Amino acid sequence: MATAELAGKHLVLGMTGGIACYKIAELTRLLVKAGATVQVVMTEAATQFITPVTMQALSGRPVYTSQWDARVPNNMAHIDLSREADAIVIAPASTDFLAKLAHGMADDLLTTLCVARECPLLVVPAMNRQMWANPATQRNVAQLRADGVETLGPDSGPQACGEVGDGRMLEPEAVYEAIASFFAPKVLAGRRVLLTAGPTFEPIDPVRGITNRSSGKMGFALARAAQQAGADVHLVAGPVALDTPWGVFREDVQTAQQMHDAVMRAVPDYDIFIAVAAVADWRVDHASDHKIKKTADHRLPSFTFVENPDILAAVARLPHPPFCVGFAAESGDLDVHGEEKRARKNVPLLIGNLGPLTFGRDDNEVVLFEASGQTKLPRADKQALASTLIAEIAKRLPDTSLIS
Ligand code: C5P
């Protein structure tokens, strides 16, 4: 997980009454680990679900629950706490709390500091599906959005009450991602990014196939960084065991041909294409529709291979291609092969690495190849590197105002 966006940020984490309070323990841990300082403020109701002692231990700071807290010398906790904050996050945000916020009420410490704030306010609703669907709640949420309050979620699914529907709180990891995203520089605001990631799987028969060791981590990290940078992101993913980055639209495929078709269908709507997938170069012509059996005389099966389409080259050849970025994993002579590949695929930017050394790892070291020359970037964690690469891509984009 990236830490860059949250390091040094000061957050007021407001908790209101709801069973989802127990998930805020994990959210607090993630935020603190990322280098944020977290000042927890709890309503009276929140303290019925999790103790201030637990939240103090996790945040490393005393928790505030009362407007009349004697620890604040001037008795103005509502002003002091909100002035120091880069943002206030209310999680979980109950039906009642959303109603109070929408009406500007200030009858306890948390509502008062929200009304007195000068910083952004993010709310993470958590409630029963019927309470969420209630027209009054929907009216209040619409009012809050119109007032510039960010709403994160809610999610849909099983609820603590046993019912199923909209209203459950986003998982702590998703809330964390959304907060990190909120602070990331919006260098791709208004841009639409299409990416491929992971390996492809080329079947031989219903149980066997050819694939490769790409983990998909770099492509998923880039999708996440692009989303955080304000882009609308569509990720076409081969078979990988990774969670979809928050806010990213994901389309799963298996084969190179399916990846090609998915990309070609989507690409007219996108202005940046980043091909990170390790696409299989060949597939077996006519995969068997039944499991190929061993024979009594130990005869080996033989296969005819056909070449898969080169997705990146096909996109770069379009009459009005998006800004195309390729990746190349080489086992040696990166300097030579990287530039040769960039020129052959006819893309403005190719990101090269010594692939077999980076598969599955959490860090990477890359070189940027472009017509004007090469730039080596320092070794970094894949998520931090992804943010750097997104910034580098953003710098190289044609000015949309010049495109007819
Ligand atoms: O030729 P090579 O596989 O090394 O090229 C790497 C670049 O081309 C990557 O960006 C990869 O995603 C893309 N590629 C592709 N379709 C292929 C093969 C590679 O899009 N069939």
Boltz pocket constraint, residues with backbone or C-beta under 6 A from the ligand:
constraints:
  - pocket:
      binder: B
      contacts: [[A, 196], [A, 256], [A, 275], [A, 276], [A, 277], [A, 278], [A, 279], [A, 280], [A, 281], [A, 308], [A, 309], [A, 310], [A, 311], [A, 312], [A, 313], [A, 325], [A, 326], [A, 327], [A, 328], [A, 329], [A, 341]]
      max_distance: 6.0
